[in-house]
Amino acid sequence: MKAVVYKVNPAGWALCRLLQRAWPSCLCTRLNGLSLRELPAPPLPGADWVRCRTLLGGICGTDLNIIAQRQPPNSILQAFSSMPMVLGHENVAVVEHLGPQVPAEWLGKRVCVDPSLGCRQRGVSPLCPQCRKGNYGACESFWGPAGGKCDIPAGTSIGYNSATGGSLGQQFVAHVSQLVEVPGPISDEEALLTDPIACSLHSVLRARLDDAAKVLVYGAGVLGLGVVACLRATGYTGCIDAIARGPNAALAKTFGADEVLSLPPDRRARFEAIAARTGARMHRVRFGNLMLSGGYNLVFDCVGTASSINESLKWAASRGQVVIIGTGAGGRMDLTPVWFGELEVIGAYGRQDEHYDGRRISTYALVHKLMLDKRIDARRLLTHAFRLDQWKTAVAAALNKRISGALKVAIDFRQN
């Protein structure tokens, strides 16, 4: 099979870090550890596993953070991944081969594979405390085999380990518990958005909305637009402001934002705009530092940079909530607002078994239900699709969204 493989070359990585401004395309070369390779299909790790044929594989922001070197060289995420790894965890696929303990009816099914590799997938017994609760996105066994019967190396999910493959390859393997059948009315293109929408939905369900009259969604990429859509889909009726620009601003409005803020680059002007919108008071301190009294009851940070997180913390009202979504680049943080404003800071990563409408349901299945009920329309989020042999063009489009106009970029294996 053919697949996009990543294996870091320390010397090449350092050289690309120096050269990427002058030679951006170096990020898609072997020098940066990235290449299209011919590989054997990954073997099934256990009798209750399947092999899937990829239909569409999405390029996630986490993939881009790795490729663009946005994570520091000493990122703790290295403890929870293994190389060489076939990138990609956003997927729509067909089940083509079954392990002997997998029910026969899965053969030929069109599925979205929930990528998390927790205790159940690794064959760990007893399950860790989080997996017992259904919070498998926070599993404590991501670091490796952990005594499980399946010899799966470190990795949070498919696409981030050296054994299962990923959805930027023609085939990958998955545990039967990861399979979520795609309902017939949902197209391949819409189903591909299941994972990013699930991440947005999970973050919304992590927050307390009952006393959040004013919400700010910081960022209007796929995650931010998904948060706006999921807030409305799950019944939130309060005020939603979104920070967006360009064509994404119109989409944010379509998905349910009351106001779309296009903030200027000047820091003081940005704080003044938020203060004016929320009725907060702005305070200036030494060396250009700024703070607000007042602000939003709930802020979703969907960008994950040091700048966005610092502003999200400062734009939340006292006793408010800040939800930080996905895998950001991080950086130096001013944590004064956390203790001074007694903020509740919530991390949201991946997906789980959600508590929703009085029952337990996987995030993926809930996304599909909301799609079928026409409460979420994700079809406009997939803007670019390329053949596998065009993978470098696909990555470039995803890395340079301002130029390409891309929201979600995918590799279309149906064309190969």
Secondary structure, 3 states (H helix, E strand, C coil): CEEEEECCCHHHHHHHHHHCCCCHHHHHCHHHCEEEEECCCCCCCCCCEEEEEEEEEECCHHHHHHHCCCCCCCCHHHHHCCCCEECCCEEEEEEEEECCCCCHHHCCCEEEECCECCHHHHCCCCCCHHHHCCCHHHCCCCCCCCCCCCCCCCCCECCCCCCCCCCCECEEEEEHHHEEECCCCCCHHHHHCHHHHHHHHHHHHHCCCCCCCEEEEECCCHHHHHHHHHHHHCCCCCEEEEECCCHHHHHHHHHCCCEEECCCCCHHHHHHHHHHHHCCEEEECHHHCEEEECCEEEEEECCCEHHHHHHHHHCEEEEEEEEEECCCCECCCCCHHHHHCCCEEEEECCCCEEEECCEEEEHHHHHHHHHHCCCCCCHHHEEEEECHHHHHHHHHHHHCHHHHCCCEEEEEHHHC
